[in-house]
Amino acid sequence: WPYLVDPFEFKSRVFKSLLKRSAALAYCKFLSPGDAQIMSAAVQRIFAGLRSSSTYRLSRSLASFRSPLPEINFPKDLSYPEYILSKCDRYPDRRAIVCANTGRGISYRDLRAGTASVASGLARLGFGRGDVMCLYSHNFPEYPTAMYGIMSAGGILTTANPDYTAAELANQLKDCKCKFLLTTKDKLAVAAEAAKASGCVKEIFLVDDKEPGTRCFKDLLDDDGKSNPSGSFKVDQDNDIAAILYSSGTTGLPKGVMLSHRNLVGNVEQSLTCVEYCEGEKLIGVLPFYHVYGQVPVLAFTFCYGYEIAIMTRFDPVKYLETLQNYKLTAIHIVPPILLFMAAHPMVEKYDLSALNKICCAAAPLRVETEDAFRKKFPNIDLTQGWGMTEISPVGSVTPLRQSQWRRQKRGSVGLLVPNMEIRVVDPDTGKDLGPGETGQFLVRGINVMKGYYGNPKATAESIDPEGWFATGDVGMVDQDAYLFISDRLKELIKVKGLQVAPAELEALLLDCPDVADAGVVAQPDERAGELPVAFVVRREGSRASEADIQRWVAERVAPHKRLEGGVRFIDAVPKAASGKILRKNLRAMLTEQA
């Protein structure tokens, strides 16, 4: 297998620790016949010694390979915001941010100064190391300044979908023990209700003008910066948490993913080695900044290279195309539904997108048919894919554009593993390691794998084994050239336009409905959204609720992407295992039969 652990390195590792694993014998098949004979004899001698000791134990067969891209070093003494801003300092007079609606710009000097002011202002209010602050809003030009200011003060950033209901937001605020909350006037009523219900939020800040019971974010931006505490303490890059971002993981309700400063610094460095620098690049900030894709690949990559980004509040087809045209943007990060829109909608042809030359699509599976349609329509745009998730900070693989020897794209591939990462492909049922071209679950290990789930050691232990392997829940294969292909998900998670929906969350909600006796939720494929939630419902005795009744009841209590847009199917009983676990495989089969 290309890029499997190098045989010479293996020989060295064997005599240290790897021969304690039964996998040692399996490695011999990758050595020359002479080496294999020597190694086999060594294995037998060492195993014989180990068997006589009290510490001997056989662990699972292990066959991993590393990224073929060169290993990287990264600064290990900087906090994540200081790492980003130190790169920005090379371009103080360049425009970093422009508001797509108003044209108002923010320079890199302003970004640095604003971060210091926010950190100082927060410190004056008693916000410090280990405190959590939530950003609950759509994109706005000072969003990055708020993010980096929170971290520079020693605090922990958490972000929330601005479409969350008060109950959904309150759950997150309470779970991460959030102290301060930043929002916008149009979201204030929901934010205030959630803050009160959480019992932990002490202050609410408004991006807009001050309202009774709130503070104005502008006051933080106007702070003189003299109380900025970032230089008064040394960040423990490996253990200090920079962000708690919520993900449903492989199953269940949303959990707080703890990303350390090392996770984020390391992942940006891992990714930048694969992306070529292009002078004068201009990007669009249309993806939501509350999502890790918006925070790291969109914002961090842009700032590290001194590029300019035009920030949109949220996606609007006309405004999106106008922004691409009017600002002559050259590169964009998007998700499959936006790529489908560009490939299929006749409106797109009315706009001049001639400046656009690069697109990276990630966050959800991209259908090969959509990829082909886009390439046919825009043959001069370099379309690449990436793969990742919140738990790996988030980038796991990219299609490299920097190293010329790797400048290769494969149809349907999400690229190569980023540097300093290892991956295993294992049989989902047996845990057996698989080889190239064989399909199984991806397990990954590297500097970008999260610290764990906040306040949830059980979920952490179920996701990361003692050797550091994180079970991604994604199913795919690695080909002979080390390119990754994603084919399926073991996860119960539903992806609606790149946003996560946990079936268990909707099921728990449905059981509160007076018309529902039992329910199971699965994903239904959808060309535009990727997937949509569909519920299989058992009515309570005497209920005559319709599909529309159930959909309406749910819609009043969840964010738009969690609504049952896939529909409601009424059944006599939800299929379950003896343990009581819902058999989603059976529900998916029923969905297929009804199609």
VEXDREN-2710 file (C-alpha; in Angstrom, 1 decimal):
% VEXDREN-2710
k/r/px/py/pz
1/TRP/0.0/0.0/0.0
2/PRO/1.6/3.3/-1.0
3/TYR/2.5/5.5/1.9
4/LEU/1.9/2.8/4.5
5/VAL/4.3/3.1/7.4
6/ASP/7.8/3.1/5.8
7/PRO/9.5/-0.3/6.2
8/PHE/12.7/1.2/7.5
9/GLU/10.8/3.3/10.1
10/PHE/8.8/0.2/10.9
11/LYS/12.0/-1.7/11.8
12/SER/12.9/1.0/14.2
13/ARG/9.4/1.1/15.7
14/VAL/9.2/-2.6/16.0
15/PHE/11.9/-2.8/18.6
16/LYS/10.2/0.0/20.6
17/SER/6.5/-0.8/20.8
18/LEU/4.8/-2.0/17.7
19/LEU/5.9/-5.6/18.1
20/LYS/3.6/-5.7/21.1
21/ARG/0.8/-5.7/18.6
22/SER/-0.4/-8.7/16.6
23/ALA/-0.2/-6.3/13.6
24/ALA/3.5/-6.8/13.5
25/LEU/3.1/-10.0/11.6
26/ALA/0.8/-8.4/9.1
27/TYR/3.4/-5.8/8.3
28/CYS/5.9/-8.4/7.2
29/LYS/4.1/-8.8/3.9
30/PHE/5.1/-5.3/2.9
31/LEU/8.8/-6.0/3.3
32/SER/11.2/-7.7/0.9
33/PRO/11.5/-11.5/1.3
34/GLY/14.8/-11.2/3.1
35/ASP/13.6/-8.5/5.5
36/ALA/10.4/-10.4/6.1
37/GLN/12.4/-13.5/7.2
38/ILE/14.5/-11.5/9.5
39/MET/11.5/-9.6/10.9
40/SER/9.5/-12.8/11.3
41/ALA/12.3/-14.3/13.4
42/ALA/12.5/-11.1/15.5
43/VAL/8.7/-11.1/16.0
44/GLN/8.7/-14.7/17.2
45/ARG/11.5/-14.1/19.7
46/ILE/10.0/-10.9/21.1
47/PHE/6.5/-12.4/21.2
48/ALA/7.9/-15.4/23.1
49/GLY/9.4/-13.0/25.7
50/LEU/6.2/-10.9/26.0
51/ARG/4.0/-14.0/26.5
52/SER/6.0/-14.8/29.6
53/SER/5.5/-11.4/31.1
54/SER/2.5/-10.1/33.0
55/THR/2.2/-7.1/30.6
56/TYR/1.6/-9.1/27.4
57/ARG/-1.6/-8.6/25.6
58/LEU/-2.7/-8.8/22.0
59/SER/-4.4/-5.8/20.5
60/ARG/-6.3/-5.5/17.3
61/SER/-4.6/-5.7/13.9
62/LEU/-3.4/-2.3/12.9
63/ALA/-2.7/-1.2/9.3
64/SER/-2.6/2.6/8.9
65/PHE/-1.0/4.9/6.4
66/ARG/0.1/8.5/6.7
67/SER/-0.5/11.4/4.4
68/PRO/1.9/11.3/1.4
69/LEU/2.3/15.1/1.7
70/PRO/5.5/16.3/3.5
71/GLU/5.3/16.6/7.3
72/ILE/5.0/20.1/8.7
73/ASN/6.2/22.0/11.7
74/PHE/4.1/24.7/13.3
75/PRO/4.6/27.3/16.0
76/LYS/3.8/25.7/19.4
77/ASP/4.0/28.7/21.6
78/LEU/1.2/30.9/20.1
79/SER/-2.5/31.1/20.8
80/TYR/-4.7/30.6/17.9
81/PRO/-5.7/34.3/17.5
82/GLU/-2.1/35.4/17.9
83/TYR/-1.0/32.9/15.3
84/ILE/-3.5/34.3/12.8
85/LEU/-2.9/37.9/13.6
86/SER/0.9/37.5/13.5
87/LYS/0.5/36.5/9.8
88/CYS/-1.9/39.5/9.3
89/ASP/0.8/41.8/10.6
90/ARG/2.6/41.4/7.2
91/TYR/-0.2/43.2/5.4
92/PRO/-1.3/46.0/7.8
93/ASP/-2.7/48.4/5.1
94/ARG/-4.5/45.8/3.0
95/ARG/-8.2/45.5/3.2
96/ALA/-9.1/42.3/5.0
97/ILE/-12.9/42.6/5.1
98/VAL/-15.5/44.3/3.0
99/CYS/-19.2/44.3/3.8
100/ALA/-20.9/43.1/0.6
101/ASN/-24.0/45.2/1.4
102/THR/-22.4/48.6/2.3
103/GLY/-18.9/48.4/0.9
104/ARG/-17.5/49.3/4.3
105/GLY/-13.9/47.9/4.7
106/ILE/-11.8/46.7/7.6
107/SER/-8.0/46.7/7.2
108/TYR/-5.6/44.1/8.7
109/ARG/-4.4/46.8/11.0
110/ASP/-8.0/47.4/12.1
111/LEU/-8.5/43.7/12.6
112/ARG/-5.5/43.5/14.9
113/ALA/-6.5/46.6/16.9
114/GLY/-10.2/45.6/17.1
115/THR/-9.2/42.2/18.5
116/ALA/-7.1/43.9/21.2
117/SER/-10.0/46.3/22.1
118/VAL/-12.5/43.5/22.4
119/ALA/-10.2/41.4/24.6
120/SER/-9.5/44.5/26.8
121/GLY/-13.2/45.4/27.0
122/LEU/-14.1/41.9/28.0
123/ALA/-11.4/41.7/30.6
124/ARG/-12.7/44.9/32.2
125/LEU/-16.0/43.2/32.7
126/GLY/-14.5/40.2/34.5
127/PHE/-14.3/37.9/31.5
128/GLY/-11.2/35.8/31.6
129/ARG/-9.4/32.5/31.1
130/GLY/-11.8/29.6/30.8
131/ASP/-15.0/31.8/30.5
132/VAL/-17.3/31.0/27.5
133/MET/-18.9/33.6/25.2
134/CYS/-21.4/32.7/22.5
135/LEU/-21.9/34.4/19.2
136/TYR/-25.5/34.0/18.1
137/SER/-26.0/35.8/14.8
138/HIS/-25.6/35.7/11.1
139/ASN/-22.4/36.9/9.5
140/PHE/-21.4/40.5/10.1
141/PRO/-18.0/42.3/9.3
142/GLU/-16.8/42.3/13.0
143/TYR/-17.6/38.7/13.5
144/PRO/-13.9/37.6/13.2
145/THR/-12.9/40.5/15.5
146/ALA/-15.3/39.2/18.1
147/MET/-14.0/35.6/17.7
148/TYR/-10.4/36.5/18.1
149/GLY/-11.1/39.0/20.9
150/ILE/-12.8/36.3/23.0
151/MET/-9.9/33.9/22.6
152/SER/-7.3/36.6/23.2
153/ALA/-8.9/37.4/26.5
154/GLY/-8.2/33.8/27.5
155/GLY/-11.8/32.8/26.9
156/ILE/-13.5/30.1/24.9
157/LEU/-15.6/30.7/21.8
158/THR/-18.9/29.0/21.2
159/THR/-21.1/29.8/18.2
160/ALA/-24.8/29.0/17.6
161/ASN/-27.0/28.8/14.6
162/PRO/-29.0/32.1/14.5
163/ASP/-32.0/30.1/13.4
164/TYR/-32.1/28.2/16.7
165/THR/-35.2/28.4/18.8
166/ALA/-34.9/29.7/22.4
167/ALA/-35.0/26.1/23.7
168/GLU/-32.2/24.9/21.3
169/LEU/-30.0/27.9/22.2
170/ALA/-30.7/27.5/25.9
171/ASN/-29.5/23.9/25.8
172/GLN/-26.2/24.9/24.3
173/LEU/-25.6/27.8/26.6
174/LYS/-26.3/25.7/29.6
175/ASP/-24.2/22.8/28.4
176/CYS/-21.1/24.9/28.0
177/LYS/-21.8/27.2/31.0
178/CYS/-21.8/30.3/28.8
179/LYS/-21.1/33.6/30.6
180/PHE/-21.6/36.2/27.8
181/LEU/-23.7/36.3/24.7
182/LEU/-23.5/38.4/21.6
183/THR/-26.4/38.7/19.2
184/THR/-28.3/41.1/16.9
185/LYS/-31.5/43.1/17.5
186/ASP/-33.6/40.8/15.4
187/LYS/-32.5/37.8/17.5
188/LEU/-32.7/39.6/20.9
189/ALA/-36.0/38.2/22.0
190/VAL/-34.9/34.6/21.4
191/ALA/-31.5/35.3/22.9
192/ALA/-32.9/36.9/26.0
193/GLU/-35.4/34.0/26.6
194/ALA/-32.6/31.4/26.1
195/ALA/-30.2/33.3/28.4
196/LYS/-32.7/33.4/31.1
197/ALA/-33.5/29.7/30.7
198/SER/-29.9/28.7/30.8
199/GLY/-29.3/30.3/34.2
200/CYS/-25.7/31.0/33.4
201/VAL/-25.5/34.0/31.0
202/LYS/-24.5/37.2/32.8
203/GLU/-24.4/39.7/30.0
204/ILE/-26.0/40.1/26.5
205/PHE/-24.2/42.3/23.9
206/LEU/-25.9/43.7/20.8
207/VAL/-24.1/44.2/17.5
208/ASP/-26.6/47.0/16.8
209/ASP/-27.7/49.8/19.1
210/LYS/-28.0/49.2/22.8
211/GLU/-31.4/48.0/24.1
212/PRO/-32.6/47.9/27.7
213/GLY/-30.9/45.1/29.6
214/THR/-28.0/44.7/27.1
215/ARG/-24.6/46.1/26.4
216/CYS/-23.4/47.5/23.1
217/PHE/-20.7/45.5/21.3
218/LYS/-19.4/48.8/19.9
219/ASP/-18.3/49.8/23.4
220/LEU/-15.9/46.8/23.3
221/LEU/-14.6/47.9/19.9
222/ASP/-14.0/51.4/21.2
223/ASP/-12.0/50.2/24.2
224/ASP/-8.5/51.6/24.3
225/GLY/-7.0/48.1/24.4
226/LYS/-4.9/48.8/27.5
227/SER/-6.4/46.0/29.5
228/ASN/-5.9/43.4/26.8
229/PRO/-4.7/40.4/28.9
230/SER/-3.3/38.3/26.0
231/GLY/0.3/39.1/26.8
232/SER/-0.1/38.5/30.6
233/PHE/-0.4/34.7/30.4
234/LYS/1.2/31.9/28.5
235/VAL/-1.2/29.8/26.5
236/ASP/-0.9/26.0/27.0
237/GLN/-1.4/25.3/23.3
238/ASP/-2.1/21.6/23.8
239/ASN/-4.5/21.9/26.7
240/ASP/-6.1/25.3/26.7
241/ILE/-9.5/25.2/24.8
242/ALA/-10.0/27.8/22.1
243/ALA/-13.5/26.9/21.1
244/ILE/-16.4/24.6/22.0
245/LEU/-18.3/24.1/18.8
246/TYR/-21.4/21.9/18.7
247/SER/-21.7/18.8/16.6
248/SER/-23.9/15.7/16.8
249/GLY/-20.9/13.5/16.3
250/THR/-21.7/10.1/15.1
251/THR/-25.0/9.8/16.9
252/GLY/-27.3/11.5/19.4
253/LEU/-27.8/15.0/20.5
254/PRO/-25.4/17.9/19.8
255/LYS/-22.2/17.7/21.9
256/GLY/-19.6/20.4/22.5
257/VAL/-16.4/19.6/20.5
258/MET/-13.4/21.0/22.4
259/LEU/-10.8/22.3/20.0
260/SER/-7.5/23.4/21.6
261/HIS/-5.3/26.2/20.3
262/ARG/-3.0/23.4/19.1
263/ASN/-5.8/21.7/17.2
264/LEU/-6.6/24.9/15.3
265/VAL/-3.1/26.2/14.7
266/GLY/-2.0/22.8/13.5
267/ASN/-5.0/22.3/11.2
268/VAL/-4.5/25.7/9.5
269/GLU/-0.8/24.9/9.0
270/GLN/-1.7/21.4/7.7
271/SER/-4.1/22.9/5.2
272/LEU/-2.1/25.9/4.0
273/THR/0.8/23.6/2.9
274/CYS/-1.7/22.2/0.3
275/VAL/-3.0/25.6/-1.0
276/GLU/-0.9/27.8/-3.3
277/TYR/-0.6/31.5/-2.6
278/CYS/-2.0/33.8/-5.3
279/GLU/-1.4/37.5/-5.0
280/GLY/-4.5/39.6/-5.0
281/GLU/-6.9/36.7/-4.3
282/LYS/-10.4/37.8/-3.3
283/LEU/-13.0/35.5/-1.6
284/ILE/-16.6/35.6/-0.5
285/GLY/-17.8/35.0/3.0
286/VAL/-21.2/33.5/2.3
287/LEU/-20.9/30.3/4.4
288/PRO/-22.1/30.9/8.0
289/PHE/-19.3/31.8/10.4
290/TYR/-21.0/30.0/13.3
291/HIS/-20.0/26.8/11.4
292/VAL/-16.4/25.6/11.6
293/TYR/-16.1/25.6/7.8
294/GLY/-16.7/29.4/7.9
295/GLN/-14.3/29.9/10.8
296/VAL/-11.3/28.0/9.6
297/PRO/-11.1/27.3/5.9
298/VAL/-12.9/30.5/5.0
299/LEU/-11.7/33.1/7.5
300/ALA/-8.4/31.7/8.8
301/PHE/-7.0/30.8/5.4
302/THR/-8.0/34.2/4.0
303/PHE/-6.3/36.1/6.7
304/CYS/-3.1/34.0/6.8
305/TYR/-2.5/34.9/3.2
306/GLY/-3.5/38.5/3.4
307/TYR/-6.5/38.1/1.0
308/GLU/-9.7/40.2/0.9
309/ILE/-13.0/38.7/1.8
310/ALA/-16.5/40.1/0.9
311/ILE/-18.8/39.2/3.8
312/MET/-22.5/38.4/3.1
313/THR/-25.0/38.2/6.0
314/ARG/-26.4/34.9/4.5
315/PHE/-26.9/33.3/1.2
316/ASP/-29.3/35.0/-1.2
317/PRO/-29.0/33.9/-4.9
318/VAL/-29.2/37.3/-6.5
319/LYS/-27.0/39.1/-3.9
320/TYR/-24.5/36.2/-4.1
321/LEU/-24.1/36.5/-7.9
322/GLU/-24.0/40.3/-7.7
323/THR/-21.2/40.1/-5.0
324/LEU/-19.2/37.7/-7.2
325/GLN/-19.5/40.0/-10.2
326/ASN/-19.2/43.4/-8.6
327/TYR/-16.2/42.6/-6.4
328/LYS/-14.5/40.5/-9.1
329/LEU/-14.0/37.7/-6.6
330/THR/-11.5/35.0/-7.6
331/ALA/-12.0/32.1/-5.2
332/ILE/-14.9/30.7/-3.1
333/HIS/-15.6/28.1/-0.5
334/ILE/-19.1/26.7/-0.9
335/VAL/-21.3/23.7/-0.1
336/PRO/-22.9/21.3/-2.6
337/PRO/-26.3/23.0/-2.7
338/ILE/-24.6/26.3/-3.8
339/LEU/-22.5/24.4/-6.4
340/LEU/-25.7/22.8/-7.7
341/PHE/-27.3/26.2/-8.0
342/MET/-24.3/27.5/-10.0
343/ALA/-24.3/24.4/-12.2
344/ALA/-28.1/24.3/-12.9
345/HIS/-29.8/27.6/-12.5
346/PRO/-30.2/29.7/-15.7
347/MET/-29.9/32.9/-13.6
348/VAL/-26.2/32.4/-13.2
349/GLU/-25.5/33.0/-16.9
350/LYS/-26.7/36.6/-16.6
351/TYR/-23.7/37.5/-14.4
352/ASP/-20.0/38.1/-15.3
353/LEU/-18.1/35.5/-13.3
354/SER/-15.0/35.7/-15.4
355/ALA/-12.7/36.6/-12.5
356/LEU/-13.6/33.4/-10.6
357/ASN/-11.0/30.7/-11.0
358/LYS/-11.1/28.5/-7.9
359/ILE/-13.8/26.7/-6.0
360/CYS/-13.5/24.4/-3.0
361/CYS/-16.6/22.4/-2.2
362/ALA/-17.0/20.6/1.2
363/ALA/-19.2/20.1/4.3
364/ALA/-21.4/17.5/2.6
365/PRO/-21.1/14.8/-0.1
366/LEU/-21.0/16.2/-3.6
367/ARG/-22.8/14.0/-6.2
368/VAL/-20.6/13.1/-9.2
369/GLU/-23.4/14.2/-11.5
370/THR/-23.3/17.7/-10.0
371/GLU/-19.5/17.8/-10.3
372/ASP/-19.6/16.8/-13.9
373/ALA/-22.4/19.4/-14.7
374/PHE/-20.4/22.2/-13.1
375/ARG/-17.2/21.3/-14.9
376/LYS/-19.0/21.3/-18.2
377/LYS/-20.6/24.7/-17.6
378/PHE/-17.4/26.3/-16.1
379/PRO/-14.4/24.4/-17.7
380/ASN/-12.0/27.2/-16.7
381/ILE/-12.7/27.1/-13.0
382/ASP/-10.6/24.8/-10.8
383/LEU/-13.0/22.8/-8.8
384/THR/-11.7/20.9/-5.8
385/GLN/-13.2/19.0/-2.9
386/GLY/-12.3/18.6/0.7
387/TRP/-13.4/16.4/3.6
388/GLY/-13.5/17.1/7.3
389/MET/-15.7/17.6/10.3
390/THR/-15.8/19.7/13.5
391/GLU/-14.0/17.0/15.5
392/ILE/-10.9/17.3/13.3
393/SER/-10.7/21.1/13.4
394/PRO/-12.1/20.6/10.6
395/VAL/-9.9/19.7/7.6
396/GLY/-9.0/16.1/7.0
397/SER/-8.3/16.0/3.3
398/VAL/-7.9/18.4/0.4
399/THR/-7.1/18.3/-3.3
400/PRO/-3.6/19.8/-3.2
401/LEU/-2.8/22.8/-5.4
402/ARG/0.6/23.7/-4.0
403/GLN/3.0/20.8/-4.5
404/SER/3.2/20.3/-8.3
405/GLN/3.8/16.6/-8.0
406/TRP/0.5/16.3/-6.2
407/ARG/-1.4/18.7/-8.4
408/ARG/-3.9/16.1/-9.6
409/GLN/-7.6/15.9/-9.4
410/LYS/-9.6/12.7/-9.4
411/ARG/-13.3/12.6/-10.3
412/GLY/-15.4/12.1/-7.1
413/SER/-12.4/12.2/-4.8
414/VAL/-12.1/14.5/-1.7
415/GLY/-8.3/14.6/-2.2
416/LEU/-5.4/13.6/-0.1
417/LEU/-5.0/13.4/3.7
418/VAL/-3.5/16.6/5.0
419/PRO/0.1/16.4/6.4
420/ASN/0.7/15.0/9.9
421/MET/-2.3/12.7/9.8
422/GLU/-2.8/9.0/9.7
423/ILE/-5.9/7.1/8.5
424/ARG/-7.2/3.6/8.8
425/VAL/-10.0/2.0/6.9
426/VAL/-11.8/-0.7/9.0
427/ASP/-14.6/-3.1/8.5
428/PRO/-17.6/-1.5/10.3
429/ASP/-18.7/-4.9/11.7
430/THR/-15.5/-6.7/12.6
431/GLY/-13.0/-3.8/13.1
432/LYS/-10.6/-5.5/10.7
433/ASP/-8.2/-3.3/8.9
434/LEU/-8.8/-3.0/5.1
435/GLY/-6.5/-2.3/2.2
436/PRO/-6.5/0.0/-0.8
437/GLY/-9.7/0.0/-2.8
438/GLU/-11.6/-1.7/0.0
439/THR/-14.5/0.2/1.6
440/GLY/-14.9/0.7/5.3
441/GLN/-15.1/3.3/8.1
442/PHE/-12.4/6.0/8.3
443/LEU/-10.5/6.2/11.6
444/VAL/-8.0/9.1/11.8
445/ARG/-5.3/10.3/14.1
446/GLY/-3.3/13.5/14.1
447/ILE/-2.6/16.9/15.7
448/ASN/-6.0/18.2/14.6
449/VAL/-8.2/15.6/16.4
450/MET/-10.3/17.3/19.1
451/LYS/-9.6/17.1/22.8
452/GLY/-13.0/15.5/23.3
453/TYR/-16.6/16.3/24.0
454/TYR/-17.1/18.9/26.7
455/GLY/-18.5/17.4/29.9
456/ASN/-19.1/14.1/28.2
457/PRO/-16.3/11.6/28.8
458/LYS/-18.5/8.7/27.8
459/ALA/-19.1/10.1/24.3
460/THR/-15.4/10.9/24.1
461/ALA/-14.3/7.4/25.0
462/GLU/-16.8/6.0/22.4
463/SER/-15.3/8.2/19.7
464/ILE/-11.5/8.2/20.4
465/ASP/-9.7/5.0/21.5
466/PRO/-6.8/5.0/23.9
467/GLU/-4.3/5.1/21.0
468/GLY/-5.9/8.4/19.7
469/TRP/-7.8/7.0/16.7
470/PHE/-11.0/8.9/16.1
471/ALA/-13.9/7.0/14.6
472/THR/-15.3/9.4/12.0
473/GLY/-18.5/7.5/11.1
474/ASP/-17.7/8.2/7.4
475/VAL/-17.4/5.3/5.1
476/GLY/-15.1/5.3/2.0
477/MET/-12.0/3.9/0.5
478/VAL/-8.4/5.0/-0.3
479/ASP/-7.1/4.2/-3.7
480/GLN/-3.6/3.1/-4.8
481/ASP/-2.6/6.7/-5.1
482/ALA/-3.7/7.5/-1.6
483/TYR/-6.7/9.6/-2.7
484/LEU/-9.8/9.4/-0.5
485/PHE/-13.3/8.7/-1.7
486/ILE/-16.4/9.1/0.6
487/SER/-19.3/6.8/-0.2
488/ASP/-21.6/6.6/2.8
489/ARG/-22.0/7.4/6.5
490/LEU/-22.3/5.1/9.5
491/LYS/-23.6/8.1/11.3
492/GLU/-27.2/8.5/12.0
493/LEU/-26.6/12.2/11.4
494/ILE/-28.6/13.9/8.6
495/LYS/-26.9/16.7/6.6
496/VAL/-29.3/19.4/5.3
497/LYS/-27.4/21.9/3.1
498/GLY/-24.3/21.0/5.1
499/LEU/-26.0/21.6/8.5
500/GLN/-26.3/18.8/11.0
501/VAL/-29.6/17.3/12.1
502/ALA/-29.6/14.6/14.8
503/PRO/-32.4/12.1/14.4
504/ALA/-32.4/11.5/18.2
505/GLU/-33.2/15.2/18.8
506/LEU/-36.2/15.2/16.5
507/GLU/-37.4/11.9/17.9
508/ALA/-37.3/13.2/21.4
509/LEU/-39.2/16.3/20.4
510/LEU/-41.8/14.2/18.5
511/LEU/-42.5/12.1/21.6
512/ASP/-43.6/15.4/23.3
513/CYS/-46.3/15.9/20.7
514/PRO/-49.7/15.0/22.0
515/ASP/-50.5/13.2/18.8
516/VAL/-47.4/11.0/18.7
517/ALA/-47.0/7.7/20.5
518/ASP/-43.6/6.8/18.9
519/ALA/-41.4/8.0/16.1
520/GLY/-38.2/7.3/14.2
521/VAL/-36.4/9.8/11.9
522/VAL/-34.1/9.1/9.0
523/ALA/-32.6/11.0/6.0
524/GLN/-34.3/11.2/2.6
525/PRO/-32.0/12.0/-0.3
526/ASP/-32.7/15.4/-1.9
527/GLU/-31.1/16.9/-5.0
528/ARG/-31.0/20.4/-3.7
529/ALA/-30.5/20.0/0.1
530/GLY/-28.5/16.8/0.0
531/GLU/-30.8/15.2/2.6
532/LEU/-34.0/16.0/4.4
533/PRO/-35.4/14.6/7.6
534/VAL/-38.4/12.3/7.3
535/ALA/-40.3/11.0/10.3
536/PHE/-42.0/7.6/10.7
537/VAL/-44.8/8.3/13.2
538/VAL/-47.1/6.1/15.3
539/ARG/-50.2/8.1/16.2
540/ARG/-51.6/8.0/19.7
541/GLU/-54.8/6.2/20.1
542/GLY/-57.7/8.4/18.9
543/SER/-55.5/10.9/17.1
544/ARG/-56.4/11.9/13.6
545/ALA/-53.4/14.2/13.1
546/SER/-52.3/14.6/9.5
547/GLU/-48.9/14.9/8.0
548/ALA/-49.2/18.6/7.8
549/ASP/-50.3/18.8/11.5
550/ILE/-47.1/17.0/12.6
551/GLN/-44.9/19.0/10.3
552/ARG/-46.4/22.3/11.6
553/TRP/-46.0/21.2/15.3
554/VAL/-42.3/20.4/14.8
555/ALA/-41.7/23.5/12.6
556/GLU/-42.8/25.8/15.5
557/ARG/-40.1/24.3/17.8
558/VAL/-36.9/23.9/15.7
559/ALA/-34.6/25.8/13.4
560/PRO/-35.6/25.7/9.7
561/HIS/-33.1/23.1/8.7
562/LYS/-34.5/20.6/11.2
563/ARG/-38.1/20.8/9.9
564/LEU/-39.6/17.6/8.6
565/GLU/-39.3/18.8/4.9
566/GLY/-38.9/15.1/3.9
567/GLY/-42.4/14.4/5.1
568/VAL/-44.2/12.3/7.7
569/ARG/-45.1/8.6/7.2
570/PHE/-47.6/7.0/9.5
571/ILE/-46.9/3.4/10.6
572/ASP/-48.2/0.9/13.1
573/ALA/-45.0/0.4/14.9
574/VAL/-41.4/1.7/14.8
575/PRO/-39.0/-1.2/14.2
576/LYS/-36.7/-1.7/17.1
577/ALA/-34.0/-4.1/18.3
578/ALA/-34.4/-6.1/21.5
579/SER/-32.4/-3.4/23.2
580/GLY/-35.0/-0.8/22.2
581/LYS/-32.7/0.8/19.7
582/ILE/-34.5/2.1/16.6
583/LEU/-33.6/0.1/13.5
584/ARG/-33.0/2.9/11.1
585/LYS/-31.9/0.5/8.5
586/ASN/-35.4/-0.9/8.4
587/LEU/-36.9/2.6/8.2
588/ARG/-34.6/3.5/5.3
589/ALA/-35.7/0.3/3.5
590/MET/-39.3/1.3/4.0
591/LEU/-38.6/4.7/2.5
592/THR/-37.0/3.1/-0.5
593/GLU/-40.0/0.8/-1.0
594/GLN/-42.4/3.7/-0.9
595/ALA/-40.4/5.8/-3.4
END
